[in-house]
Every structure is written in structure tokens, then in C-alpha cells.
Amino acid sequence: MTRKSWVLALCAAAALVGCGGGGDEGPPPATESVPPSASASAAGFIGYLKRLVVASADTLEPVDVSGVTPPTDDAADPVAVD
């Protein structure tokens, strides 16, 4: 029984060590900073707005949007915002 306990403890330790990697954390919170793509294209701006809608923006710090210029594209077809 002691041998089983040691094997089980080693397996549990190995599983915990394997989970501790630094992997990709994904994009920063939507209110941390405005990505350059929000000013580059209408699609980038809409994408940023969608990230703001699903983020918990009420609990995050405000972001300075004074440098953001919403892009316009008079030649593109209208896009639905879901």
C-alpha cells in the first residue's frame, strides 16, 4: 500500500508541475489600452468595440481614448454589429 501511495503522490506532483507553464495569456483587457487596429480600419474598430461589450468594463480602469480616431470607409458595405 505504501508503494501505491508514493506512485500516486509522484503522479499528482508531476501533473501539477506540468500545469504550471507560462502559456499564452491572450489579449490584454479591452480597457488596458486601445490597440492600433482600432484606428487602422473599420473592422479593427468594430472588433475593439465588441471586446469592450463582452469585457467587464465596469470593474476595470478607464482607458485614454483621446488618441483614437474612428476610421471611416465610405466605399465598404455596412456591417452588422452583433
Distance bins in CASP14 RR format, pairs under 12 A and 6 or more apart:
PFRMAT RR
TARGET T0000
AUTHOR 0000-0000-0000
RMODE 2
METHOD distances of the structure
MODEL  1
1 7 0 0 0 0 0 1 0 0 0 0 0
1 8 0 0 0 0 0 1 0 0 0 0 0
2 8 0 0 0 0 0 1 0 0 0 0 0
2 9 0 0 0 0 0 1 0 0 0 0 0
3 9 0 0 0 0 0 1 0 0 0 0 0
3 10 0 0 0 0 0 1 0 0 0 0 0
4 10 0 0 0 0 0 1 0 0 0 0 0
4 11 0 0 0 0 0 1 0 0 0 0 0
5 11 0 0 0 0 0 1 0 0 0 0 0
5 12 0 0 0 0 0 1 0 0 0 0 0
6 12 0 0 0 0 0 1 0 0 0 0 0
6 13 0 0 0 0 0 1 0 0 0 0 0
7 13 0 0 0 0 0 1 0 0 0 0 0
7 14 0 0 0 0 0 1 0 0 0 0 0
8 14 0 0 0 0 0 1 0 0 0 0 0
8 15 0 0 0 0 0 1 0 0 0 0 0
9 15 0 0 0 0 0 1 0 0 0 0 0
9 16 0 0 0 0 0 1 0 0 0 0 0
10 16 0 0 0 0 0 1 0 0 0 0 0
10 17 0 0 0 0 0 1 0 0 0 0 0
11 17 0 0 0 0 0 1 0 0 0 0 0
11 18 0 0 0 0 0 1 0 0 0 0 0
12 18 0 0 0 0 0 1 0 0 0 0 0
12 19 0 0 0 0 0 1 0 0 0 0 0
13 19 0 0 0 0 0 1 0 0 0 0 0
14 20 0 0 0 0 0 1 0 0 0 0 0
25 32 0 0 0 0 0 1 0 0 0 0 0
26 32 0 0 0 0 0 1 0 0 0 0 0
26 51 0 0 0 0 0 1 0 0 0 0 0
27 33 0 0 0 0 0 1 0 0 0 0 0
27 34 0 0 0 0 0 1 0 0 0 0 0
27 35 1 0 0 1 0 0 0 0 0 0 0
27 37 0 0 0 0 0 1 0 0 0 0 0
27 47 0 0 0 0 0 1 0 0 0 0 0
27 48 0 0 0 0 0 1 0 0 0 0 0
27 51 1 0 0 1 0 0 0 0 0 0 0
27 54 0 0 0 0 0 1 0 0 0 0 0
27 55 0 0 0 0 0 1 0 0 0 0 0
28 34 0 0 0 0 0 1 0 0 0 0 0
28 35 0 0 0 0 1 0 0 0 0 0 0
28 48 0 0 0 0 0 1 0 0 0 0 0
28 51 0 0 0 0 1 0 0 0 0 0 0
28 55 0 0 0 0 0 1 0 0 0 0 0
28 60 0 0 0 0 0 1 0 0 0 0 0
28 61 0 0 0 0 0 1 0 0 0 0 0
28 63 0 0 0 0 0 1 0 0 0 0 0
29 35 0 0 0 0 0 1 0 0 0 0 0
29 48 0 0 0 0 0 1 0 0 0 0 0
29 51 0 0 0 0 1 0 0 0 0 0 0
29 52 0 0 0 0 1 0 0 0 0 0 0
29 54 0 0 0 0 0 1 0 0 0 0 0
29 55 1 0 0 1 0 0 0 0 0 0 0
29 56 0 0 0 0 1 0 0 0 0 0 0
29 57 0 0 0 0 1 0 0 0 0 0 0
29 59 0 0 0 0 1 0 0 0 0 0 0
29 60 1 0 1 0 0 0 0 0 0 0 0
29 61 0 0 0 0 1 0 0 0 0 0 0
29 62 0 0 0 0 0 1 0 0 0 0 0
29 63 0 0 0 0 1 0 0 0 0 0 0
30 38 0 0 0 0 0 1 0 0 0 0 0
30 47 0 0 0 0 1 0 0 0 0 0 0
30 48 1 0 0 1 0 0 0 0 0 0 0
30 49 0 0 0 0 1 0 0 0 0 0 0
30 50 0 0 0 0 1 0 0 0 0 0 0
30 51 1 0 1 0 0 0 0 0 0 0 0
30 52 1 0 1 0 0 0 0 0 0 0 0
30 53 0 0 0 0 1 0 0 0 0 0 0
30 54 0 0 0 0 1 0 0 0 0 0 0
30 55 1 0 1 0 0 0 0 0 0 0 0
30 56 0 0 0 0 1 0 0 0 0 0 0
30 57 1 0 0 1 0 0 0 0 0 0 0
30 58 0 0 0 0 0 1 0 0 0 0 0
30 59 0 0 0 0 0 1 0 0 0 0 0
30 60 1 0 0 1 0 0 0 0 0 0 0
30 61 0 0 0 0 0 1 0 0 0 0 0
30 62 0 0 0 0 0 1 0 0 0 0 0
30 63 1 0 0 1 0 0 0 0 0 0 0
30 65 0 0 0 0 0 1 0 0 0 0 0
31 48 0 0 0 0 0 1 0 0 0 0 0
31 51 0 0 0 0 1 0 0 0 0 0 0
31 52 1 0 0 1 0 0 0 0 0 0 0
31 53 0 0 0 0 0 1 0 0 0 0 0
31 55 1 0 0 1 0 0 0 0 0 0 0
31 56 0 0 0 0 1 0 0 0 0 0 0
31 57 1 0 1 0 0 0 0 0 0 0 0
31 58 0 0 0 0 1 0 0 0 0 0 0
31 59 0 0 0 0 1 0 0 0 0 0 0
31 60 1 0 1 0 0 0 0 0 0 0 0
31 61 1 0 0 1 0 0 0 0 0 0 0
31 62 1 0 0 1 0 0 0 0 0 0 0
31 63 1 0 1 0 0 0 0 0 0 0 0
31 64 0 0 0 0 0 1 0 0 0 0 0
31 65 0 0 0 0 1 0 0 0 0 0 0
32 48 0 0 0 0 0 1 0 0 0 0 0
32 51 0 0 0 0 0 1 0 0 0 0 0
32 52 0 0 0 0 0 1 0 0 0 0 0
32 55 0 0 0 0 1 0 0 0 0 0 0
32 57 0 0 0 0 0 1 0 0 0 0 0
32 60 1 0 0 1 0 0 0 0 0 0 0
32 61 1 0 0 1 0 0 0 0 0 0 0
32 62 0 0 0 0 0 1 0 0 0 0 0
32 63 1 0 0 1 0 0 0 0 0 0 0
32 64 0 0 0 0 0 1 0 0 0 0 0
33 48 0 0 0 0 0 1 0 0 0 0 0
33 51 0 0 0 0 0 1 0 0 0 0 0
33 60 0 0 0 0 0 1 0 0 0 0 0
33 61 0 0 0 0 0 1 0 0 0 0 0
33 62 0 0 0 0 0 1 0 0 0 0 0
33 63 1 0 0 1 0 0 0 0 0 0 0
33 64 0 0 0 0 1 0 0 0 0 0 0
33 65 0 0 0 0 0 1 0 0 0 0 0
33 67 0 0 0 0 0 1 0 0 0 0 0
33 68 0 0 0 0 0 1 0 0 0 0 0
34 40 0 0 0 0 0 1 0 0 0 0 0
34 44 0 0 0 0 0 1 0 0 0 0 0
34 45 0 0 0 0 1 0 0 0 0 0 0
34 47 0 0 0 0 0 1 0 0 0 0 0
34 48 1 0 0 1 0 0 0 0 0 0 0
34 49 0 0 0 0 0 1 0 0 0 0 0
34 51 0 0 0 0 0 1 0 0 0 0 0
34 52 0 0 0 0 1 0 0 0 0 0 0
34 62 0 0 0 0 0 1 0 0 0 0 0
34 63 1 0 0 1 0 0 0 0 0 0 0
34 64 1 0 0 1 0 0 0 0 0 0 0
34 65 1 0 1 0 0 0 0 0 0 0 0
34 66 0 0 0 0 1 0 0 0 0 0 0
34 67 1 0 0 1 0 0 0 0 0 0 0
34 68 1 0 1 0 0 0 0 0 0 0 0
34 69 0 0 0 0 0 1 0 0 0 0 0
34 70 0 0 0 0 0 1 0 0 0 0 0
35 41 0 0 0 0 0 1 0 0 0 0 0
35 44 1 0 0 1 0 0 0 0 0 0 0
35 45 0 0 0 0 1 0 0 0 0 0 0
35 47 0 0 0 0 1 0 0 0 0 0 0
35 48 1 0 0 1 0 0 0 0 0 0 0
35 49 0 0 0 0 0 1 0 0 0 0 0
35 51 0 0 0 0 1 0 0 0 0 0 0
35 52 0 0 0 0 0 1 0 0 0 0 0
35 63 0 0 0 0 0 1 0 0 0 0 0
35 65 0 0 0 0 0 1 0 0 0 0 0
35 68 0 0 0 0 1 0 0 0 0 0 0
36 44 0 0 0 0 1 0 0 0 0 0 0
36 45 0 0 0 0 0 1 0 0 0 0 0
36 48 0 0 0 0 0 1 0 0 0 0 0
36 67 0 0 0 0 0 1 0 0 0 0 0
36 68 0 0 0 0 1 0 0 0 0 0 0
36 69 0 0 0 0 0 1 0 0 0 0 0
36 71 0 0 0 0 0 1 0 0 0 0 0
37 43 0 0 0 0 1 0 0 0 0 0 0
37 44 1 0 1 0 0 0 0 0 0 0 0
37 45 1 0 0 1 0 0 0 0 0 0 0
37 46 0 0 0 0 0 1 0 0 0 0 0
37 47 1 0 0 1 0 0 0 0 0 0 0
37 48 1 0 0 1 0 0 0 0 0 0 0
37 49 0 0 0 0 0 1 0 0 0 0 0
37 51 0 0 0 0 0 1 0 0 0 0 0
37 68 0 0 0 0 0 1 0 0 0 0 0
37 71 0 0 0 0 1 0 0 0 0 0 0
38 44 1 0 1 0 0 0 0 0 0 0 0
38 45 1 0 1 0 0 0 0 0 0 0 0
38 46 0 0 0 0 1 0 0 0 0 0 0
38 47 1 0 0 1 0 0 0 0 0 0 0
38 48 1 0 1 0 0 0 0 0 0 0 0
38 49 0 0 0 0 1 0 0 0 0 0 0
38 50 0 0 0 0 0 1 0 0 0 0 0
38 51 0 0 0 0 1 0 0 0 0 0 0
38 52 0 0 0 0 1 0 0 0 0 0 0
38 63 0 0 0 0 0 1 0 0 0 0 0
38 65 0 0 0 0 1 0 0 0 0 0 0
38 67 0 0 0 0 1 0 0 0 0 0 0
38 68 1 0 1 0 0 0 0 0 0 0 0
38 69 0 0 0 0 1 0 0 0 0 0 0
38 70 1 0 0 1 0 0 0 0 0 0 0
38 71 0 0 0 0 1 0 0 0 0 0 0
39 45 1 0 0 1 0 0 0 0 0 0 0
39 48 0 0 0 0 1 0 0 0 0 0 0
39 65 0 0 0 0 0 1 0 0 0 0 0
39 66 0 0 0 0 0 1 0 0 0 0 0
39 67 1 0 0 1 0 0 0 0 0 0 0
39 68 1 0 1 0 0 0 0 0 0 0 0
39 69 1 0 1 0 0 0 0 0 0 0 0
39 70 1 0 0 1 0 0 0 0 0 0 0
39 71 1 0 0 1 0 0 0 0 0 0 0
39 72 0 0 0 0 0 1 0 0 0 0 0
40 46 0 0 0 0 0 1 0 0 0 0 0
40 47 0 0 0 0 0 1 0 0 0 0 0
40 48 0 0 0 0 0 1 0 0 0 0 0
40 68 0 0 0 0 0 1 0 0 0 0 0
40 69 0 0 0 0 1 0 0 0 0 0 0
40 70 0 0 0 0 0 1 0 0 0 0 0
40 71 1 0 0 1 0 0 0 0 0 0 0
40 73 0 0 0 0 0 1 0 0 0 0 0
41 47 0 0 0 0 1 0 0 0 0 0 0
41 48 0 0 0 0 0 1 0 0 0 0 0
41 69 0 0 0 0 0 1 0 0 0 0 0
41 70 0 0 0 0 0 1 0 0 0 0 0
41 71 1 0 1 0 0 0 0 0 0 0 0
41 72 0 0 0 0 0 1 0 0 0 0 0
41 73 1 0 0 1 0 0 0 0 0 0 0
41 76 0 0 0 0 1 0 0 0 0 0 0
41 79 0 0 0 0 0 1 0 0 0 0 0
42 48 0 0 0 0 0 1 0 0 0 0 0
42 49 0 0 0 0 0 1 0 0 0 0 0
42 69 0 0 0 0 0 1 0 0 0 0 0
42 70 0 0 0 0 1 0 0 0 0 0 0
42 71 1 0 1 0 0 0 0 0 0 0 0
42 72 1 0 0 1 0 0 0 0 0 0 0
42 73 1 0 1 0 0 0 0 0 0 0 0
42 74 0 0 0 0 0 1 0 0 0 0 0
42 75 0 0 0 0 0 1 0 0 0 0 0
42 76 1 0 0 1 0 0 0 0 0 0 0
42 77 0 0 0 0 0 1 0 0 0 0 0
42 78 0 0 0 0 1 0 0 0 0 0 0
42 79 1 0 0 1 0 0 0 0 0 0 0
42 81 0 0 0 0 0 1 0 0 0 0 0
43 49 0 0 0 0 0 1 0 0 0 0 0
43 50 0 0 0 0 0 1 0 0 0 0 0
43 71 0 0 0 0 1 0 0 0 0 0 0
43 73 0 0 0 0 1 0 0 0 0 0 0
43 76 0 0 0 0 1 0 0 0 0 0 0
43 77 0 0 0 0 0 1 0 0 0 0 0
43 79 1 0 0 1 0 0 0 0 0 0 0
43 81 0 0 0 0 0 1 0 0 0 0 0
44 50 0 0 0 0 1 0 0 0 0 0 0
44 51 0 0 0 0 1 0 0 0 0 0 0
44 68 0 0 0 0 0 1 0 0 0 0 0
44 70 0 0 0 0 0 1 0 0 0 0 0
44 71 1 0 0 1 0 0 0 0 0 0 0
44 73 0 0 0 0 0 1 0 0 0 0 0
44 79 0 0 0 0 0 1 0 0 0 0 0
45 51 0 0 0 0 0 1 0 0 0 0 0
45 52 0 0 0 0 0 1 0 0 0 0 0
45 65 0 0 0 0 0 1 0 0 0 0 0
45 68 0 0 0 0 1 0 0 0 0 0 0
45 69 0 0 0 0 1 0 0 0 0 0 0
45 70 1 0 1 0 0 0 0 0 0 0 0
45 71 1 0 1 0 0 0 0 0 0 0 0
45 72 0 0 0 0 1 0 0 0 0 0 0
45 73 0 0 0 0 1 0 0 0 0 0 0
45 76 0 0 0 0 0 1 0 0 0 0 0
45 79 0 0 0 0 0 1 0 0 0 0 0
45 81 0 0 0 0 0 1 0 0 0 0 0
46 52 0 0 0 0 0 1 0 0 0 0 0
46 53 0 0 0 0 0 1 0 0 0 0 0
46 70 0 0 0 0 1 0 0 0 0 0 0
46 71 0 0 0 0 1 0 0 0 0 0 0
46 73 0 0 0 0 0 1 0 0 0 0 0
46 76 0 0 0 0 0 1 0 0 0 0 0
46 78 0 0 0 0 0 1 0 0 0 0 0
46 79 1 0 0 1 0 0 0 0 0 0 0
46 80 0 0 0 0 1 0 0 0 0 0 0
46 81 1 0 0 1 0 0 0 0 0 0 0
46 82 0 0 0 0 1 0 0 0 0 0 0
47 53 0 0 0 0 1 0 0 0 0 0 0
47 54 0 0 0 0 0 1 0 0 0 0 0
47 55 0 0 0 0 0 1 0 0 0 0 0
47 71 0 0 0 0 0 1 0 0 0 0 0
47 79 0 0 0 0 0 1 0 0 0 0 0
47 81 0 0 0 0 1 0 0 0 0 0 0
47 82 0 0 0 0 0 1 0 0 0 0 0
48 54 0 0 0 0 0 1 0 0 0 0 0
48 55 0 0 0 0 0 1 0 0 0 0 0
48 57 0 0 0 0 0 1 0 0 0 0 0
48 63 0 0 0 0 0 1 0 0 0 0 0
48 65 0 0 0 0 1 0 0 0 0 0 0
48 68 0 0 0 0 1 0 0 0 0 0 0
48 70 0 0 0 0 1 0 0 0 0 0 0
48 71 0 0 0 0 0 1 0 0 0 0 0
48 81 0 0 0 0 0 1 0 0 0 0 0
49 55 0 0 0 0 0 1 0 0 0 0 0
49 57 0 0 0 0 0 1 0 0 0 0 0
49 65 0 0 0 0 0 1 0 0 0 0 0
49 68 0 0 0 0 0 1 0 0 0 0 0
49 70 0 0 0 0 1 0 0 0 0 0 0
49 79 0 0 0 0 0 1 0 0 0 0 0
49 81 1 0 0 1 0 0 0 0 0 0 0
49 82 0 0 0 0 0 1 0 0 0 0 0
50 79 0 0 0 0 0 1 0 0 0 0 0
50 80 0 0 0 0 0 1 0 0 0 0 0
50 81 1 0 0 1 0 0 0 0 0 0 0
50 82 1 0 0 1 0 0 0 0 0 0 0
51 57 0 0 0 0 1 0 0 0 0 0 0
51 60 0 0 0 0 0 1 0 0 0 0 0
51 63 0 0 0 0 0 1 0 0 0 0 0
52 58 0 0 0 0 0 1 0 0 0 0 0
52 60 0 0 0 0 1 0 0 0 0 0 0
52 62 0 0 0 0 0 1 0 0 0 0 0
52 63 0 0 0 0 1 0 0 0 0 0 0
52 65 0 0 0 0 0 1 0 0 0 0 0
52 68 0 0 0 0 0 1 0 0 0 0 0
52 81 0 0 0 0 0 1 0 0 0 0 0
53 81 0 0 0 0 1 0 0 0 0 0 0
53 82 0 0 0 0 1 0 0 0 0 0 0
54 82 0 0 0 0 0 1 0 0 0 0 0
55 61 0 0 0 0 0 1 0 0 0 0 0
55 63 0 0 0 0 0 1 0 0 0 0 0
57 63 0 0 0 0 1 0 0 0 0 0 0
73 79 0 0 0 0 1 0 0 0 0 0 0
END
